[in-house]
């Protein structure tokens, strides 16, 4: 039950948060004098008035209820310390009600909401939070906050396959980081986004230059930022066809980055390494399965919908690589029945595999489907992904050519083989080029 004066206080905060005058909020369905009495607590709200005002503000009736703890600061503290779904929902409601708070406090709240969405693989929600966060960064005019917002937005847009705006955000973050001579953390984060988006846009040579600059900047470290940099450097090398160099980068990250630093990233590194073993010529399915098993064991502690789907997709590719086509189909069907939480590239990879299986069945829709996927990737400016799809299509049209996933005779999936320790790395990191 909504009671005064709490309702009036909350109503006023919600109105001011959206920059509305009493006249603008009242509209044609309510007198300004009645709205003023509601805000002052002089009138008890009716259900009809609450419903009308909620509609005008784009909220739900429960958003007028007083928050437990009563402040954005408390909600932010709880969300940052627990990260539970209830705490994140309380933070969302507090932010809607406390929009008059300082831009810095609202920036922190949006950062937490975007992070929670990212961990769940909800990239559209993450993008919405980050877009508002970038606007607040401009309002604060704090260089570090501007760079951090743009960097995360660039990476989120890349995950959604929106390459052109992602590249714009990454370039701007890098420009600000250099122009304001920010610290290593922010310069490296901006470079990390720039490398990944530039590579996705097909500008692999530029991506390699920035990747070398990034690894040189973080030389000697072994933290989360460094591990992400090594993963990104490996991805660039894969795009250049340098699978040996990519393996060296990932092996170093696997050896030096501990699970206690960031178990989610530790798990993703193993999924990335497993996928690299499948992309080699010839493929190494036993090593891929070994890394996949390590990742699966970690999911008992960091299971999210996105991570589980990534692992299932990897298992489908592994089944295809080893000639277990029915198992690959079953895994694809399981993924299709779930709400997608994977990145744009991950979802396209599933479509590639689905069309490869159609081709095996002699279905002409497989060939046409790959053509459509490649053309769509080109229209989305996702040049690197388009090139990958055209290569798969070329393999499909040339049966005698070596395939990326040579299939042995069907049989049991290979047992996990121990991965030998990585060879010592003696190649020095190139010097920064900026």
C-alpha positions as CSV (number, residue, x, y, z in Angstrom):
1,X,0.0,0.0,0.0
2,X,1.4,3.4,-1.0
3,X,1.3,5.9,1.9
4,X,2.1,9.5,2.3
5,X,4.5,11.2,2.7
6,X,6.8,8.5,1.3
7,X,4.8,8.4,-1.9
8,X,5.1,12.1,-2.5
9,X,8.8,12.1,-1.8
10,X,9.4,9.3,-4.2
11,X,7.2,10.8,-6.9
12,X,9.1,14.0,-6.8
13,X,12.5,12.2,-7.1
14,X,11.2,10.2,-10.0
15,X,9.9,13.3,-11.8
16,X,13.1,15.3,-11.2
17,X,15.3,12.3,-12.3
18,X,13.6,12.6,-15.8
19,X,13.9,16.4,-15.9
20,X,10.1,16.9,-16.0
21,X,8.2,19.8,-14.6
22,X,5.0,19.2,-12.7
23,X,3.0,20.5,-15.7
24,X,4.8,18.1,-18.1
25,X,4.2,15.1,-15.9
26,X,0.6,16.0,-15.2
27,X,-0.2,16.2,-18.9
28,X,-3.9,16.3,-19.9
29,X,-5.0,13.6,-17.5
30,X,-4.3,15.3,-14.2
31,X,-4.3,18.8,-12.8
32,X,-1.0,20.4,-11.8
33,X,-2.5,21.4,-8.4
34,X,-3.5,17.8,-7.7
35,X,0.0,16.6,-8.6
36,X,1.5,19.2,-6.3
37,X,-0.6,18.1,-3.4
38,X,0.4,14.5,-4.0
39,X,4.1,15.4,-4.0
40,X,3.7,17.5,-0.8
41,X,1.9,14.5,0.9
42,X,-1.3,16.5,1.3
43,X,-3.4,14.0,-0.7
44,X,-3.4,10.2,-0.5
45,X,-2.8,8.7,-4.0
46,X,-5.6,6.6,-5.6
47,X,-4.8,3.5,-7.6
48,X,-6.0,5.3,-10.7
49,X,-3.6,8.2,-10.0
50,X,-0.7,5.8,-9.4
51,X,-1.3,4.0,-12.6
52,X,-1.5,7.2,-14.6
53,X,1.7,8.6,-13.2
54,X,3.5,5.3,-13.6
55,X,2.6,5.3,-17.3
56,X,3.7,8.9,-17.7
57,X,7.1,8.0,-16.2
58,X,7.5,4.7,-18.0
59,X,7.6,2.8,-14.7
60,X,5.7,0.2,-12.8
61,X,3.5,1.0,-9.7
62,X,5.9,-0.8,-7.4
63,X,8.7,1.7,-8.4
64,X,6.9,4.2,-6.2
65,X,7.5,2.0,-3.1
66,X,10.2,3.2,-0.8
67,X,13.5,1.3,-1.3
68,X,14.8,-0.8,1.5
69,X,17.6,1.2,3.0
70,X,16.2,4.3,1.2
71,X,19.2,5.4,-0.9
72,X,21.1,4.8,-4.1
73,X,24.3,4.7,-2.0
74,X,23.1,1.7,0.1
75,X,21.8,-0.1,-2.9
76,X,25.1,0.4,-4.7
77,X,27.0,-0.9,-1.7
78,X,24.9,-4.0,-1.5
79,X,25.1,-4.7,-5.3
80,X,28.9,-4.3,-5.3
81,X,29.4,-6.5,-2.3
82,X,27.0,-9.4,-3.2
83,X,26.1,-9.1,-6.8
84,X,23.0,-11.2,-6.2
85,X,20.0,-10.8,-8.5
86,X,17.9,-9.3,-5.7
87,X,20.7,-6.7,-5.0
88,X,21.0,-5.9,-8.7
89,X,17.2,-5.4,-9.0
90,X,17.2,-3.2,-5.9
91,X,20.0,-1.1,-7.5
92,X,18.0,-0.7,-10.7
93,X,15.0,0.5,-8.8
94,X,17.1,2.8,-6.6
95,X,18.7,4.4,-9.7
96,X,15.3,5.1,-11.2
97,X,14.1,6.7,-8.0
98,X,17.3,8.5,-7.1
99,X,18.2,10.1,-10.5
100,X,18.8,13.4,-8.8
101,X,22.0,12.0,-7.2
102,X,25.4,13.1,-8.4
103,X,26.6,12.0,-11.8
104,X,29.5,10.1,-10.2
105,X,27.2,8.0,-8.1
106,X,24.9,7.2,-10.9
107,X,27.9,6.3,-13.1
108,X,29.0,3.7,-10.5
109,X,25.4,2.3,-10.4
110,X,25.3,1.9,-14.1
111,X,28.7,0.3,-14.2
112,X,27.5,-2.3,-11.7
113,X,24.3,-2.9,-13.7
114,X,26.2,-3.3,-17.0
115,X,28.7,-5.7,-15.3
116,X,25.8,-7.8,-14.0
117,X,24.2,-7.9,-17.5
118,X,27.5,-8.9,-19.1
119,X,28.1,-11.8,-16.7
120,X,24.6,-13.1,-17.7
121,X,25.4,-12.7,-21.4
122,X,22.6,-10.1,-21.7
123,X,24.5,-7.9,-24.1
124,X,21.5,-5.8,-25.2
125,X,20.8,-4.8,-21.6
126,X,24.5,-4.2,-21.1
127,X,24.6,-1.9,-24.1
128,X,21.7,0.2,-22.8
129,X,23.4,0.7,-19.4
130,X,26.7,1.5,-21.0
131,X,25.2,4.1,-23.4
132,X,23.8,6.0,-20.5
133,X,27.1,5.5,-18.6
134,X,29.0,7.1,-21.5
135,X,26.7,10.1,-21.4
136,X,27.3,10.5,-17.7
137,X,31.1,10.2,-18.3
138,X,30.8,13.2,-20.7
139,X,28.8,15.1,-18.0
140,X,31.5,14.5,-15.3
141,X,34.3,15.3,-17.8
142,X,36.6,12.9,-15.9
143,X,39.0,11.4,-18.5
144,X,39.3,8.0,-16.7
145,X,35.5,7.6,-16.6
146,X,35.1,8.6,-20.2
147,X,37.7,6.0,-21.3
148,X,36.3,3.2,-19.2
149,X,32.8,3.8,-20.4
150,X,33.8,3.9,-24.1
151,X,36.0,0.9,-23.7
152,X,33.3,-1.3,-22.3
153,X,30.8,0.0,-24.8
154,X,33.1,-0.8,-27.7
155,X,33.6,-4.4,-26.4
156,X,29.9,-4.8,-25.8
157,X,29.0,-3.6,-29.3
158,X,31.6,-6.0,-30.7
159,X,29.9,-8.8,-28.9
160,X,26.7,-7.8,-30.6
161,X,28.3,-7.7,-34.0
162,X,27.8,-3.9,-34.3
163,X,31.3,-3.3,-35.6
164,X,31.2,0.2,-37.0
165,X,29.9,1.9,-33.8
166,X,32.2,-0.4,-31.8
167,X,35.2,0.9,-33.8
168,X,34.1,4.5,-33.3
169,X,33.9,4.0,-29.5
170,X,37.3,2.2,-29.3
171,X,39.1,4.9,-31.4
172,X,37.6,7.6,-29.2
173,X,38.6,5.8,-26.0
174,X,42.2,5.4,-27.3
175,X,42.4,9.1,-28.4
176,X,41.3,10.3,-24.9
177,X,43.6,7.9,-23.1
178,X,46.6,9.1,-25.0
179,X,45.6,12.8,-25.2
180,X,45.1,13.0,-21.4
181,X,48.1,10.8,-20.6
182,X,46.1,8.5,-18.4
183,X,47.6,5.7,-16.4
184,X,48.7,2.3,-17.7
185,X,45.4,0.6,-16.7
186,X,43.2,2.9,-18.8
187,X,45.6,3.1,-21.8
188,X,45.8,-0.7,-21.8
189,X,42.0,-1.2,-21.5
190,X,41.5,1.2,-24.5
191,X,44.1,-0.6,-26.5
192,X,42.5,-4.0,-25.7
193,X,39.2,-2.8,-27.1
194,X,40.8,-1.2,-30.1
195,X,42.7,-4.4,-31.0
196,X,39.7,-6.7,-30.8
197,X,37.4,-4.4,-32.7
198,X,40.0,-3.5,-35.4
199,X,40.7,-7.2,-36.0
200,X,37.0,-7.9,-36.3
201,X,36.7,-5.2,-38.9
202,X,39.3,-7.0,-41.0
203,X,42.1,-4.5,-40.3
204,X,44.4,-7.3,-39.0
205,X,47.7,-5.6,-39.7
206,X,46.6,-2.5,-37.7
207,X,45.3,-4.9,-35.0
208,X,48.7,-6.6,-34.8
209,X,50.5,-3.3,-34.3
210,X,48.3,-2.3,-31.5
211,X,48.4,-5.9,-30.0
212,X,52.2,-5.7,-29.9
213,X,52.0,-2.3,-28.2
214,X,49.6,-3.7,-25.7
215,X,51.7,-6.7,-24.7
216,X,54.8,-4.4,-24.4
217,X,52.8,-2.0,-22.2
218,X,51.8,-4.8,-19.8
219,X,55.1,-6.8,-19.8
220,X,56.0,-8.4,-16.5
221,X,52.4,-8.5,-15.2
222,X,50.2,-11.6,-14.7
223,X,46.9,-10.0,-13.7
224,X,43.5,-10.0,-15.3
225,X,44.3,-7.2,-17.7
226,X,47.5,-8.9,-18.8
227,X,45.7,-12.3,-19.3
228,X,43.0,-10.5,-21.5
229,X,45.8,-8.9,-23.5
230,X,47.5,-12.2,-24.2
231,X,44.1,-13.8,-25.2
232,X,43.5,-10.8,-27.6
233,X,47.0,-11.1,-29.0
234,X,46.4,-14.8,-29.6
235,X,43.1,-14.0,-31.5
236,X,45.0,-11.5,-33.8
237,X,47.6,-14.2,-34.6
238,X,44.9,-16.7,-35.4
239,X,43.4,-14.2,-37.9
240,X,46.9,-13.9,-39.5
241,X,47.1,-17.7,-39.7
242,X,49.8,-17.9,-37.1
243,X,48.4,-20.7,-34.9
244,X,51.8,-21.4,-33.4
245,X,52.2,-17.8,-32.2
246,X,48.6,-17.9,-30.9
247,X,49.3,-21.1,-29.0
248,X,52.4,-19.5,-27.4
249,X,50.3,-16.5,-26.2
250,X,47.6,-18.7,-24.7
251,X,50.0,-21.2,-23.2
252,X,51.8,-18.3,-21.4
253,X,48.4,-17.0,-20.1
254,X,47.4,-20.5,-18.9
255,X,50.7,-21.0,-17.1
256,X,50.9,-17.6,-15.3
257,X,47.3,-16.6,-14.7
258,X,45.8,-18.1,-11.6
259,X,42.1,-19.0,-11.1
260,X,42.1,-17.0,-7.9
261,X,42.5,-13.8,-9.9
262,X,39.3,-14.2,-12.0
263,X,37.7,-17.6,-12.3
264,X,35.5,-16.6,-15.2
265,X,38.4,-15.4,-17.3
266,X,40.4,-18.5,-16.2
267,X,37.6,-20.6,-17.6
268,X,37.2,-18.6,-20.8
269,X,41.0,-18.9,-21.5
270,X,40.6,-22.7,-21.5
271,X,37.6,-22.5,-23.8
272,X,39.6,-20.3,-26.2
273,X,42.5,-22.7,-26.1
274,X,40.3,-25.7,-26.8
275,X,38.8,-23.9,-29.8
276,X,42.3,-23.0,-31.1
277,X,43.2,-26.8,-31.0
278,X,40.2,-27.4,-33.2
279,X,41.1,-24.6,-35.7
280,X,44.6,-25.9,-36.3
281,X,45.5,-28.0,-39.4
282,X,45.5,-30.8,-38.5
283,X,43.0,-30.4,-35.6
284,X,43.9,-31.6,-32.1
285,X,40.6,-32.8,-30.7
286,X,42.2,-34.7,-27.7
287,X,43.9,-31.5,-26.5
288,X,40.7,-29.6,-27.1
289,X,38.7,-32.0,-25.0
290,X,41.3,-31.8,-22.2
291,X,40.9,-28.0,-22.0
292,X,37.1,-28.3,-22.3
293,X,37.1,-30.7,-19.3
294,X,39.1,-28.1,-17.2
295,X,36.6,-25.4,-18.1
296,X,33.6,-27.7,-17.3
297,X,35.0,-28.4,-13.9
298,X,35.2,-24.7,-13.1
299,X,31.5,-24.2,-14.1
300,X,30.5,-25.7,-10.8
301,X,31.7,-22.5,-9.2
302,X,31.1,-19.8,-11.9
303,X,28.2,-21.1,-13.9
304,X,26.4,-18.5,-15.9
305,X,24.1,-19.0,-18.9
306,X,26.7,-17.5,-21.3
307,X,29.5,-19.8,-20.1
308,X,27.4,-22.9,-20.2
309,X,26.3,-22.1,-23.8
310,X,29.9,-21.4,-24.8
311,X,30.9,-24.8,-23.5
312,X,28.0,-26.6,-25.2
313,X,28.9,-24.9,-28.5
314,X,32.5,-26.0,-28.1
315,X,31.4,-29.6,-27.4
316,X,29.3,-29.5,-30.6
317,X,32.3,-28.4,-32.6
318,X,34.3,-31.2,-31.0
319,X,31.7,-33.7,-31.9
320,X,31.8,-32.5,-35.5
321,X,35.6,-32.6,-35.6
322,X,35.6,-36.2,-34.4
323,X,32.9,-37.4,-36.7
324,X,30.1,-37.7,-34.1
325,X,27.6,-35.9,-36.2
326,X,24.4,-37.0,-34.4
327,X,25.9,-35.8,-31.1
328,X,26.7,-32.4,-32.8
329,X,23.1,-32.2,-34.0
330,X,21.8,-33.0,-30.5
331,X,23.9,-30.3,-28.9
332,X,22.8,-27.7,-31.4
333,X,19.2,-28.6,-30.7
334,X,19.8,-28.1,-27.0
335,X,21.2,-24.7,-27.6
336,X,18.4,-23.7,-30.0
337,X,15.9,-24.5,-27.2
338,X,17.6,-22.1,-24.8
339,X,17.6,-18.3,-24.8
340,X,20.7,-17.2,-26.6
341,X,23.4,-15.6,-24.3
342,X,26.3,-16.0,-26.7
343,X,28.1,-13.2,-28.6
344,X,27.2,-12.5,-32.2
345,X,30.3,-14.4,-33.4
346,X,29.4,-17.3,-31.2
347,X,25.9,-17.5,-32.6
348,X,27.1,-17.2,-36.1
349,X,29.5,-20.1,-35.5
350,X,26.5,-22.2,-34.4
351,X,24.9,-21.4,-37.7
352,X,28.0,-22.3,-39.6
353,X,28.1,-25.7,-37.9
354,X,24.4,-26.2,-38.6
355,X,24.9,-25.6,-42.3
356,X,27.9,-27.8,-42.4
357,X,25.8,-30.6,-41.1
358,X,23.2,-29.9,-43.7
359,X,25.8,-30.2,-46.4
360,X,26.8,-33.6,-45.0
361,X,23.2,-34.6,-45.4
362,X,23.3,-33.5,-49.0
363,X,20.8,-30.6,-48.3
364,X,21.5,-27.7,-50.8
365,X,20.2,-25.3,-48.1
366,X,23.6,-25.7,-46.4
367,X,25.5,-24.1,-49.2
368,X,23.0,-21.3,-49.6
369,X,22.9,-20.7,-45.9
370,X,26.6,-20.2,-45.7
371,X,26.5,-17.7,-48.5
372,X,23.8,-15.8,-46.7
373,X,25.7,-15.8,-43.5
374,X,28.9,-14.5,-45.2
375,X,27.0,-11.7,-47.0
376,X,25.2,-10.7,-43.8
377,X,28.6,-10.5,-42.0
378,X,29.9,-8.3,-44.8
379,X,26.9,-6.0,-44.6
380,X,27.5,-5.7,-40.8
381,X,31.1,-4.7,-41.5
382,X,32.3,-7.9,-39.8
383,X,34.9,-8.5,-42.4
384,X,37.0,-11.0,-40.5
385,X,34.0,-13.2,-39.7
386,X,32.8,-13.0,-43.3
387,X,36.2,-14.2,-44.5
388,X,36.0,-17.1,-42.1
389,X,32.6,-18.1,-43.5
390,X,33.8,-17.9,-47.1
391,X,36.7,-20.2,-46.2
392,X,34.3,-22.8,-44.7
393,X,32.2,-22.5,-47.9
394,X,35.2,-23.0,-50.1
395,X,36.1,-26.1,-48.2
396,X,32.5,-27.4,-48.6
397,X,32.7,-26.8,-52.4
398,X,36.1,-28.5,-52.7
399,X,35.7,-32.0,-51.2
400,X,39.3,-32.9,-52.0
401,X,40.7,-29.9,-50.2
402,X,41.9,-30.3,-46.6
403,X,39.2,-29.3,-44.1
404,X,39.6,-27.5,-40.9
405,X,38.0,-30.4,-39.0
406,X,39.2,-33.7,-40.5
407,X,36.8,-36.4,-39.3
408,X,38.2,-39.8,-38.2
409,X,36.0,-42.8,-38.4
410,X,33.1,-42.6,-36.0
411,X,33.8,-44.1,-32.6
412,X,33.9,-43.0,-29.0
413,X,35.0,-39.4,-28.3
414,X,38.8,-39.4,-27.7
415,X,39.9,-39.5,-24.1
416,X,41.4,-36.3,-22.7
417,X,45.1,-36.3,-23.2
418,X,47.4,-34.5,-20.9
419,X,48.6,-31.2,-22.3
420,X,52.4,-31.0,-22.4
421,X,53.9,-27.9,-20.7
422,X,54.4,-24.9,-23.0
423,X,57.8,-24.4,-24.6
424,X,59.9,-21.6,-23.1
425,X,59.2,-18.2,-24.8
426,X,62.3,-16.4,-26.0
427,X,60.8,-14.0,-28.4
428,X,61.0,-10.4,-27.0
429,X,57.9,-8.2,-27.0
430,X,58.1,-5.5,-29.7
431,X,58.5,-1.9,-28.4
432,X,55.4,0.3,-28.2
433,X,54.6,2.0,-31.5
434,X,52.5,4.9,-30.3
